[in-house]
Amino acid sequence: MTDISAANAALPDVRPANPNFSSGPCAKRPGWTIEALSGALVGRSHRAKPAKARIQRAIDLTRELLEVPDDYLIGIVPASDTGAVEMALWGMLGARGVDMLTWESFGAGWVTDVQKQLKLDDVRVLKAEYGELPDLDQVDFSRDVVFTWNGTTSGVRVPNGDWIPSDREGLTICDATSAAFAQNLDFSKLDVVTFSWQKALGGEAAHGILILSPRAVERLETFTPANRPMPKIFRLTKGGKLMADVFEGATINTVSMICVEDAVDAMEWGQKVGGLKALQARADANAKAISDWVEKTAWVDFLATDPAVRSNTSVCLKIVDPDVTALPDDVQAKLAKAVVSRLDKEAVAYDIGGYRDAPTGFRIWCGSTVETADLEKLTPWLDWAFAQEKKAALAS
Ligand SMILES: Cc1ncc(COP(=O)(O)O)c(C=O)c1O
């Protein structure tokens, strides 16, 4: 263990080439410039033939790159990942009881939707604290199940899809926004998968991606929630039938052709670097760069206690230096903020503060668009900034 004492951390001499380590919107793909958007069909109707073809290209690339089964549908929908998840919750839940899994703030948000807005009466909440997963053996798959594949704000993910039975009766609705492309989604176990482009693709924010299994489509066509208003942007059926053209590029409402172009660019890059396995290997190598540093660094540790469920995208860290953890909570929080702001001022790392509802610490995006060399250059700066701020906190 390297003990970075307050006195001895020297100013590192090499900065990361790209200081964008935010957990969303995330770093653009390596080599991206605004030129990547020069072919965007701006000023054209999104219903025009070439625009629809470009939207279809984005859908086709999603299927190829993410290895989505042929019988699953892929649609571009309004309101980012949140829109896609809420379309599924509003359109599908209520046919049977639902198990809601939550272990950080986004999962907690879906619980609020289901309990306080939809007001469903048969809801079980399986909850764990930041850094842990709920007991997956307790999930009842005769019910619908809603969960987040990767908890972006705690850096805890499900280990795989093995805990989900193939012969489940209920639907599995999976918010995969910070997992898609970087983690191995097991589509055979998932009925609804959602994500947005600005995470692992480093794409532009605006639209959500909604992926439906045949069983999810069946639910939409056989179940109409009683007394539930369904705004136009949530509606996926007309006269009891799926609006199939939504999944063929005829989006519910207007899409940004700039965002579409950017997503196409990011996915073409993903193919060029070697496809899904290569994207996942990039994220794994990135997370390992942080993990190797944590292992030899006494002052910091992962929020996720079990390595088997530790995220390779939103890597969340906490300060464990005993001199610092002995300080009052508000002083620790101030110290962590000061570290973040020092690195921001040095143009070394932007937006690496822990999420506002999460325990005090740092969150460093390690998704596929980040370069491993940049993370390796970042860690000496973390040591340096921590040493400076620890010295200041202990002196005051
Ligand atoms: C797990 C998860 N769910 C939902 C969201 C919200 O995504 P969006 O802003 O695309 O709606 C995020 C954003 O960080 C997320 O990480």
The ligand as an ORCA input file, in Angstrom:
! r2SCAN-3c Opt
* xyz 0 1
  C     -29.407      3.867    -14.355
  C     -29.940      5.140    -14.907
  N     -31.256      5.256    -15.130
  C     -31.784      6.390    -15.644
  C     -31.007      7.469    -15.927
  C     -31.639      8.695    -16.503
  O     -31.251      8.718    -17.818
  P     -31.740      9.828    -18.842
  O     -31.152     11.116    -18.396
  O     -31.199      9.319    -20.142
  O     -33.218      9.843    -18.812
  C     -29.635      7.412    -15.699
  C     -28.783      8.584    -15.940
  O     -27.690      8.713    -15.453
  C     -29.096      6.222    -15.187
  O     -27.771      6.120    -14.981
*
